[in-house]
Amino acid sequence: MTMTFYKYQGTGNDFIIVDNRLQKIDKNNTKRISELCDRRFGIGADGFILLENDNSSDFKMVYYNSDGNESTMCGNGGRCIVAFAKFLGIIENETEFLAIDGLHKAKVKDGIVHLHMQDVETIEVYDNHLFLDTGSPHHVEMVSNSKTLNVKSKGSAIRYGEPYNEVGSNVNFVEQLADNRFAVRTYERGVEDETLSCGTGVTAVALAMHHNKKTTRNEVELKVEGGELKVHFSKSPEGYNDIWLIGPAEQVFKGEIEW
Ligand SMILES: N[C@@H](CCC[C@H](N)C(=O)O)C(=O)O
């Protein structure tokens, strides 16, 4: 079967997105998804996303890492699928859609996608890192050498080490640049490499940096390898809520390939 696909990128985190409203794609074909994501033998992407119909919202997002396995929430993928839904005419500038971690509101303003993230109640604090779940699990560690750090080797050791082991965690290395500005480099589980940006990762960094009092601001700028993102949020006694991940999402090209 020939499949039409679209390639999107959000601050350099790139995805193959397919309109699967007619349910033509076999969702258990891990091997084919990983082949398509391969950067030398396939289309090349950090992840693969299906847009499907949903009974209670505008659409459903099904997300796979480049290893071909369905995974937890992808923030940049969420921003990209909103841009795709707008491109397809499913939505105008505001939407609510279903992802693996629940319903997400989103809006598109001047080409920038604002994605509402789930509330975060718990942030675990350890001697040299913090751990929290922003839809996906994130280890957040401050460093002073973010430019020169070998993110792949250090990130991989943490991701496969204790306490994460096989299930794993994404790993974010953070350097403070100004009062509310941080440089972030992320090792992504399921890609098993550094990516140019991670949406749930920068969300975790913004909340963690507020939690450990590195910033008192509730709007944080995140400089990632692929561009600039913003996260803003509110804080209540129960934790962090009204969390928004904000940044660009762009269609790169369209193609056809054998599924
Ligand atoms: N790139 C994503 C995160 C995707 C999920 C992650 N690799 C995992 O399996 O935990 C983002 O933008 O949030």
The ligand as an SDF file (V2000), in Angstrom:
LIG
                    3D

 13 12  0  0  0  0  0  0  0  0999 V2000
   10.3660   14.5220   21.7710 N   0  0  0  0  0  0  0  0  0  0  0  0
    9.3630   14.4050   22.7080 C   0  0  0  0  0  0  0  0  0  0  0  0
    9.4100   13.3340   23.7370 C   0  0  0  0  0  0  0  0  0  0  0  0
    9.0370   12.0020   23.1100 C   0  0  0  0  0  0  0  0  0  0  0  0
    8.8780   10.8770   24.0920 C   0  0  0  0  0  0  0  0  0  0  0  0
   10.1690   10.3910   24.6540 C   0  0  0  0  0  0  0  0  0  0  0  0
   11.1820   10.0770   23.7010 N   0  0  0  0  0  0  0  0  0  0  0  0
    9.8650    9.1790   25.5540 C   0  0  0  0  0  0  0  0  0  0  0  0
    9.7070    8.0600   25.0390 O   0  0  0  0  0  0  0  0  0  0  0  0
    9.7460    9.3710   26.7570 O   0  0  0  0  0  0  0  0  0  0  0  0
    8.8570   15.7340   23.2120 C   0  0  0  0  0  0  0  0  0  0  0  0
    8.9540   16.7240   22.4680 O   0  0  0  0  0  0  0  0  0  0  0  0
    8.2900   15.7980   24.2940 O   0  0  0  0  0  0  0  0  0  0  0  0
  1  2  1  0
  2  3  1  0
  2 11  1  0
  3  4  1  0
  4  5  1  0
  5  6  1  0
  6  7  1  0
  6  8  1  0
  8  9  2  0
  8 10  1  0
 11 12  2  0
 11 13  1  0
M  END
$$$$
